[in-house]
Amino acid sequence: MTRNWLPIKTTPWTLGLPLLTILLLLQATSIPQRLDFWLYDTLITANPLEASDDVVLVAIDEQSMDRLGRWPWPRTTHARLIEKLHQAGAKTIVFDILFPEPSLDDPELASAIRNHGNVILPLHLSPPTSNYLISEQLPVAELADAAAALGHAHVELDEDGLARGIYQLNGLGDQLWPSLALAASGKTLPAKKPGEIAPYTNVRQHYRAIPLAGGAGTLPSYSYTEILERPPAPEAFRDKTVFVGATAPGFGDILPTPFSGLNQPMPGVEFHANNYSALVQEELISKVSRSTAIGLALFTIIVLAVALPRMRPARSMVLCLACVVVLALVHALLLFYGRLWLPVSHAIIVPLLALPVTSALRLAMTNRFLNRQLDELARGPTMTLQEPSRRHPPQLLSHFQALFQPEGWLLTEGDDVLTASGLTEADIPPLDKPGEWVHVGGQSWISLTRGGHTYKLGLKLSNDLSREATQRYLRRLPLTAINTPNGQPRPKENISARIERVRLATERMSQMQKFIRRSFERMPDGIIVTDELGVIRFANGHIEEWFREPMPSLNGLPLARLLEGHDPRETPPWHETVSETLTLAQSRTVDLRIHNKDFLIHFAPFSLPDSDQSGIIANISDISELREQQRQHREAIDFISHDVRSPLVSQLALIEQLKRNQGQVEPEQLDQLGRLARRSYHLAEEFVQLARAEQLTETRFYECEFLAIVENARDSVSEQAAEKGIQLILQGTEDLWLKGNAELLERAVINLLTNAVQYSPPQSTINIQVYQAGHQACLTVSDEGEGIAPEELPHLFDRYRRQKSSELSGNHGTGLGLSFVNVVVEKHRGEIHVQSRLGEGSAFTLKLPVTHPIRSFY
C-alpha cells in the first residue's frame, strides 16, 4: 500500500459530503443553538424597542411591604387600589397576583372589579407539588366571574436559562388561555385544535419572542402604597393599561433576560408589561420553523460546494466571509423589519467550516504532489555537503590533522593500531558512549562505529589558547552515523516525463542558487556580478551596507555609474576600467574610497561555459583597518623621530657640553638635563600606556568602584594643582560599581585632571563631579581655562594632535593624553563629550556603564 492510495480531489462531492457530515454531528451539541441565542441577544440589546406610552406598572416594592405589612394583604386593599385607579381613569388593570384561595374579603374585591369593568386576573400552569401533574391554578370563582378576562402568567425559559418570549396561548387539554398581555389587549389569535389528547397535556401555541424595552426598571413604575395614600392621579393613569405585580427582592417571580442575564433578573410583571407593549405595537417576533433553518444551511452547503473548488484560496476566503456577513445581515433585516427570528447558526457555521475543509483538501493535494516531487528528486544527485558522520575514521583523522595540526594522534580498529604518533593504547581513557568526545587534559578521544567495526580515535592538541575552543568545536561535530530506513514506498501515479524533468531541474537549480547566494553572503568581501554590458545583476549584503544603497536599486544599475557616484575620479575614469576589463578580458585592481573608508576593488572578467554570456566579478575588500594601521605606523615613526628624538638629542648635546667643562657644572644645566630626561620619560610612558589601552580586552576587566578611582586620580594631581594655587573640588558621595580596568581608568582620569590643571590659570577652581545618570556612571571635569577653539574640537581626540593655542602659549604636549582617554573609554563601552567656549573654560564628561544599574539606585 502506498501513501497516496486514496485519490484526493477538490470537487463538489468531496467538499459537500464532509460539510454535511460535520453539520449533522453539530446537531448533537448545543453549539448552533447557543450561537442563535447570542446573535439574537446581541441585536435585541443593541436596539431595544421603545416602550408603548399606555403601559404603567404599579409595583409591590419594599416600601409598600414596609407600610402595608406582611403578605398576603387583605383583599380589601386590592379593592381600594382598583377604586383609586378607576378614579384616575385607568383603561385596563392587569393583576399579576394569584387569588387561588377564597377569602372573606372576596365580595368587596369582586365588587370593585365589576365596577371598573376591565380587570384582568391571572392563572398559572404548574403542579401543586412535585408529586402531582401540572394543573391550572385559577382565581376563586367569585373573582373569576367578576373579571373581564383571565390570562396565563406562565413563562418558559430557554435552554440557556433566559426568558426571551412567551406562548400567547397556553393551557391543558383543549382549554387554551391567552397570555395576560393578549387578554389585556382584547386581540385574539386562531387556536389550532389539538385533537384527542389527555386533559393534563400542556398545550402551547403561538410562541412570540419579545423585543424588550430594556433591563429591569425601564418601564414607568409607581409604588403600590403611593397610589393608596395619595389622591387619584389622572395625568399618570388616564386611558392606560396598568400592570400590578411584585417587584420587591425575594417576592414574586423573577426572569433572567438578554439585557440582564442571571445577574439582575426582571420581575415577571414587567416582563408581561413588555409583552403587552410589543403586542399593541405589533412588534412581537415570530420564530421561523426549524426546517427552514436547515434548508438554508443545505442551500449554503450546495452553493459553497459548487463555487469553492473553482476558486483561488484568497477568493475562497472572501466568499466564505461574504456568506457569513450576508447571513448575519439577512438575520438582522428579518429581525428588525420582518419581525422574524430566523435561526441562521447552521448556515453561518457552514462557511466557517468550508474554509478549513477546503484548505485541508488543497493541502492534502499539495502534500501528495510534493511527495511525488521529493521522491523524484531523491533519485538524482543533490548539491549537499557530506556529513562528517558518514566519513570513514581514517579519513576523519586525515582531515583533523590538516585542520588542527595535532602534536600526536592514535587510531585503532578493535585491538589493532592503524596509525599512531605521540600517543599509545595506554593513553586511551574509558569511552563509555560511542560518538561522544572525552577530553583529558590536552587529549581528546572518541569511539566510533562504522560498518560493525569499532574505532577509537585520539588527538593530542597543542597547549595554547585555542585548545579549549577546539575541544568545544569537536563536541559540536555530528560524528555518530544515523541509520535512515531505506526502501520507502513511492507513488505510482503516471506523471508526464517532461513535467518531472522540469520540476527536478527547477529544484536542483533552486538548490544551486541558494548554495551560491549563501556562499556569497558569507564571504568577508563584497561581491558584484555584472552582465556583458557591465550592468549589476547580483550584489551581496556587504555592497548594500558599504555603498548605503538598497538592494532593489543596485540590481540593474551600471557598475561604472555606481562607482562614479561614490568615488568620482578622472584618471583613469571608472567607465574606462570597467570597459577594458570586458573588452580586453584583463583583470584590474583599483583603490576605492567610500564614505571615508578605504577599499580595494579587483575586477575579474568571466564567461559562462557553453554560452556566449560574459561579465565581471568585482571583489571589494575593506582595507580601512590596514590603512589605519599604516597611518598609525607612520605617525608612530614621526612621533619617535621628532618628539622622542628631539629631547634625547638635546640631552646628548648638554652632556657633551658638560664633558668639555667638567669643572664648571651649573645648577641650571642640571635642571635642564632633568627636564629633558623627564620629558623623554613622559613621552615613553604615554606611548606605552596608549599601547596598553589599545590591547585592552574585557578578559582583564573586574568590578571596581568609580568614585574611589576618581579620588585616587585627584590625589595624584593635587600636588601639581597646589603649585599653581588651583583648588580641586570633588562632588560625589555615591558608590558606583562598574566592570573595567581600574588602573587604566585611573590613568585616564589623571590625564583629564592634568590637562585641566595645565591649561587653567593660577588661583582658579577645577570642579570634579561624580554622579549616576540612568545606567551610566558619569564624571565631569570643569576648568576655568582659556577654552578650545570650535575648529579644534572635532580633532581633539586624534592621536599626536596638538592644539595650536596650546603650542603658542608654551604648553607643549605629546598629543597622546586625550587619545589615550578616548581609547580607554571606548574599550569600556562608554562615551566622552566636550563642551568648551573660548575664554570660559572647558568641561569634559565621561560616561561608563554601571555593573548593576538597578542596585545602584538603592
ABEGO torsion letter per residue (X at the ends): XBAAABBBBBBAAAAAAAAAAAAAAAAABAAAAAAAAAAAAAAAAABBBBBBAABBBBBBBAAAAAAAEBOBBBAAAAAAAAAAAAAAGBABBBBABBBABBBAAAAAAAAAAAAAGBBBBBBBBBBABAABBBBBBBBBAAAAAABABBBBABBBBBAAGBBABBBABBBBEABBBBBAAAAAAGBBBBBBBAEBBBAABBBBBGBBBBBBAEBBGABBBBBAAAAAABBBBAAAABGBBBBBBBABBGBEBBBBBAAAEAABBBBAAAAAAAAAAAAAAGABBBBBBAAAAAAAAAAAAAAAAAAAAABBAAAAAAAAAAAAAAAAAAAAAAAAAAGBBBBAAAAAAAAAAAAAAAAAAAAAAAAAAAAAAAAAAAABBBBBBBBAAABBAAAAAAAAAAAAGBABBBBBBEABBABBBGBBAAABBBBABBGBBBBBEABBBBBBBBGGBBBBBBBBBBBBAAAAAAAAAAAABBABBBBBBBGBBBBABBBBAAAAAAAAAAAAAAAAAAAAAAAAAABABBBBBBBAAGBBABBBAAAAAAAGBBAAAABGBBAAAAAAAABBBAOBBAAAAAAAAAAAGBBBBBBBBBGGBBBBBBBBBBBBBGBABBEBBBBBBBAAAAAAAAAAAAAAAAAAAAAAAAAAAAAAAAAAAAAABAABBBAAAAAAAAAAAAAAAAAAAAAAAAAAAAABBAAABBBBBAAAAAAAAAAAAAAAAAAAGBBBBBBEABBBBBBBBAAAAAAAAAAAAAAAAAABBBGBBBBBBBBBBEABBBBBBBBABAEBBAAAAAAAABBGBBBAAAAAAGBBBAGAAAAAAAAAAAAAGBBBBBBBBBGAEBBBBBBBBBABAAAAAX
